C-alpha cells in the first residue's frame, strides 16, 4: 500500500447500547497520508466514522444488514498530476495467482458478499478534486448528505438529500461556478439486475435556480443509454439571475425582480464507451420581460429578453446549432442587443450581431461596487457573417470604443486615468488578404505616467503592420488595480519603440524596408506565482531595437537564489512574432556566480501552490533534492522555430550533494533539439567534459546521444557521495582508485529522461582505474568461495584498462586483464553483460598451484586443467547477475547445470547425496534454486507479454496519428494544425496506458521474484 493509515487504537469503540439492539462501531480521528510520490499529501481525514449493524442479521441471517453509516467532517483531497498519476492509486496490485482454484458455487459466492445498507449520512464534508492533466478544479465545501435504500433488494428506491454551501468549478483557467449553493432532493428507482436508474421525484437547486430530470440512465457493457428530459421547476426571472457571477450575495434576497424564465431540453441516445458517437441534446432557454433593481440603488436593469437554443441532432457535431435568436438588456438608458447563429462544429457558418452602449459611471447606480469607481463611455458594434475554416473568415465589421475612461479602487490611492481605446476590425470579402485591424489608439495614465499603443495590421496572409509603443508602466500599481489570484509582481517598464513593414520582408531578410527603432527597459522587477514560487527578480534590463535585431544590452537579476546575468542579440524577432513558422535566432552570453539547482529539483506537483482554505488539512510537503519520482514526466518539447546559441559560464553550481565549479560551454537549441557542445566543469576532485544531444522531436519517443569524459577522478569521492549528502561507507569500501573514462552512447529516453536500457542503446566506452582496490563485491565473494581462495575477496589492482562496445542493449567487452601485484593473481576477462545486470563472461584465472583449494583441485582433475609453469590456469564462466553471480567451469556447462542434469539419472538416495554435496561445496540448494528459476521464468514471461502488448498499442497510436493528420491536411493548414494537436493528445493517452501496462507488469514480476526469494531463504 503506497500510503500510511493513521489512527489510534484507543479511539476505536464498540457499543451494543448506543443503538440497541444493534451493534455500533466508531473510529475517531483517522487519516490516510500518501507515500512515495505523494509523500505528505493527505488523501482523506475523518473526525468520526460510525457504522451501525443489525446484530441479529449477523448472528442468524444470511446477510449482514448495515443500518447506518455516518461520517463526520470527512475531508478528501483527490489529485491527478500532469503525468496522469492519481494520489488515490495507493494499492499495490498483487500478482495473478496462476494456480487453479476450485470456484465456489454461484449461490455460495452471492451469499458471501450479501450485505444490505439501509441509510448513510455525511456531516460537514469537504471534497477537493484537482486534475492538473485536464486542468480541472472542483471544490465542494460544507457538504451535508443523507441517503437511504435497501441494497439487499434487486429493485428499490434510493432517496438522497444533498446540500453544498460552497461549490467552485474551474476548467482550463476559466471559473464557471464559484461560491454557489447547491441542494438536491433526488429519488431514483434502482433496477440493479438491468443496471437501469429511473428518476422519480427530484429537484436540483443551484443558488435560487431549480430544475429537475425525468427519464432514465441505463448502463450496458459497452455503452450508456440515456433518455432524459429536464426543465425548470420555477419560472421567476430572479431564479436564473442567481447564477450570474457576483449577483448571489447577501443582498440578493432583497433584490426587486420581475419577469419569467423557462428552461427545458433533453438528452437522448446511446453513448458508446469509446466516445465514437454523441447522444442527441437540446437546451431551450427563454427569458421574458426581465427586470431587477438593488433596493439601495436608484437605477434598474430593465427589458431583459433572451431566446437561446442549443441543438445537437443525431447527425452529430457537423449539424450542431447554437442559435441565440435574441438577447436584450437596458442598463438605464444604455441598451445591449445581440443575436448569433452558429451552424456546425467544423467549417462553421456564423451570423452574429452585437450592439452595446454603456456609461460606466451609471453602472454604480445599478450594481453595488464597494471600493470601485469607474467612469467613461463604452461602445461595441459587431457584425459577422460567413464561414469559418482553414482558408476562410466571415465577413466582419467590428468597432470597440472607450473614451474618458477612469478606474480607481479603494485598495490603492492611484487611478488609471484618461483611458482611451478605439479598435476596429474589418473584412468585406471573407478572404484573409482583405482583413484590416486597427488599434488607434490605446492610451492610459497611471500615477501621472502616460502609456500609449498604436497599431494597425492588414492582410493576414502577409501581415502588413505599423506599430508604436511609448510610455511607462508601474506593474505593482497595475496589479493592485487589477489583481490576479496567486500572482505577485512589481517593477517599472519603459518603452519607446516604432516599427512597420510586412511579414514577408522579415522572412526574406529585406530589413531595409522595415524601419524599426527604439529602446525598452525593465527595473526593480520581481515576479512570483504558484508555477514559479522561487521567484524571478531583475534589477535592470535594457534592450535596443533595430529592423534586424533585438539587442539585450544588459540583464542582471536573480532566478530564485541564483544570480543571473545575460547579454545577447535576437535576430528575425519581427518575423517570429508575425509568422508561427518563422525561426527566432539568437546568440546569448549567460553568466552566474552561483546557480542553485537544488531549489528546482523538487517536483512542482509536490506542492500545489496555494491549497484551498477549505480543503482537507495536510502536513506541508517538503521539497527534496534528488531524482524525479518514477512516474513524473520530465520530457519537455523544444520549439522547432528556435535557433539559440547560449554561451554559458557558471562559477559554481549547487546540485546536492555535488558542488560543481567552473562550468563552461555552449548550449544550442536548434531544429527542436538541445545540444551541449564542449561543456566542461570540475567536481569531486576530477575534471569532466561532455557533449551530446537531447532530441524530443517525438515527445513519446525522445532520444539522446551523449559523450562524457572524466580525468583523474578519485573514485572514493564519487562513491562517498549519496543523494542525502551523507557518506556511504558501504560503497566506499568496494572500489578505490583514480578513475578516467570516455563514454559515447546513444539511444532512447524514458519520460524521466533516463536512458532506456533496451536494444535502442548503443555506444562504446573506455575505462582506466589507476592504483585501485576492489573488495566486498558479489562476484569476488563468489570467486573466492568457488576457488577456496580467500585472497580474491580483496584485490590490490595495478592499472586496469577496459574497452567495450554497447550494442543492442548489450555491453561487449574487448578482452582485458586484471592484474594484482601482491597476490600474484591474473584474470583474463572476456564476454558481455546486459544492461539489466545479466552476465555472460569468461574468466581465465591464473594462480600459483599452492593456492588452490581441494574443491578447485578436484574440479581441475575432472576437466583436465592446464598447468603452465608454477601456475594453474582455471577457465571459469560467470553467469547470473551483478547482484547474484553464478560461477562455473568454462570448459563445459556451468557446474550447477551439469549437476542438475546428473541428478535426473540417479536414484532418490543418490540424488539427495549429490544435492547435499553440492550444497556443502557451493552453498547452493538445488530445490530452492529451482523455485527461484521458475519465478524468474514467470517474471520474464510477464514482462515480455506486457512489452509486446504495449508496443502494439503504441504502433496503433502512431498509425492513427498519421492517418488523422493526413486526412486533416486535405482540408487546409489550420485544419492540419488542429488535427495535430488533437491527435497528439490521443497518442499521448495511448502511450501513457502502454507505459502503465509495462510498469504494472514490472511490479508483478518483481513481486514474484521477491516472494520466491522469501520462500527460499534459509
Secondary structure, 3 states (H helix, E strand, C coil): CCEEEECCHHHEEEEEEEECCEEEEEEEEEEEEECHHHCCCEEEEEEEEEEEECHHHHHHCCCEEEEEEEEECCEEEEEECCCCCECCCCCCCCCCCCCCCCCCCHHHHHHHCCEEECEEEEEEEEEEEEECCCCEEEEEEEEEEEEECCCCCCEEEEEEEEEEEEEEEEECCEEEEEEEEEEEEEEEEEECCCCEEEEEEEEEEECCEEEEEEEEEEECCCEEEEEEEEEECCCEHHHHHCCCCCCCCCCHHHCEEEEEEEEEEEEEEEEECCCCCCCEEEEEEEEEEEEEECCCCCCCEEEEEEEEEEEECCCCHHHCEEEEEEEEEEECCEEEEEEEEEECCCCEEEEEEEEEEEEHHHHCCCCCCCCEEEEEEEEEEEEEEEEECCCCCCEEEEEEEEEEEEEEECCCCCCEEEEEEEEEEEECCCCHHHCEEEEEEEEEEECCEEEEEEEEEECCCCCEEEEEEEEEEEHHHHHHHCCCCCCEEEEEEEEEEEEEEEHHHHHHCCHHHCCEEEEEEEEEEEEEECCEEEEEEEEEEEEEEECCEEEEEEEEEEECCEEEEEEEEEECHHHHHHCCCCCEEEEEEEEECCEECHHHCCCCCCCCCCCCCCCCCCCCCCCCCCCCCCCCCCCCCCCCCEEEEEEEEEEEEEECCEEEEEEEEEEEEECCEEEEEEEEEEECCEEEEEEEEEECCCCCCCEEEEEEEEEEEEHHHHHCCCCCCCCCHHHHCCEEEEEEEEEEEEEEECCCCCECCCCCCEEEEEEEEEEEEEECCHHHHHHHHHHCCHHHHEEEECCEEEEEEEECCEEEEEEEEEEECCCCCEEEEEEEEECCCEEEEEEEEEEEHHHCCHHHHHHHHHHCCEEECCEEEEEEEEEEECCCEEEEECCCCCHHHHHHHHHCCCCHHHHHHHHHHHHHHHCCCHHHHHHHHHHHHHHHHHHHHHHHHHHHHHHHHHHHHHHHHHHHHCCCHHHHHHHHHHHHHHHHHHHHHHHHHHHHHHHHHHHHHHHHHHHCCC
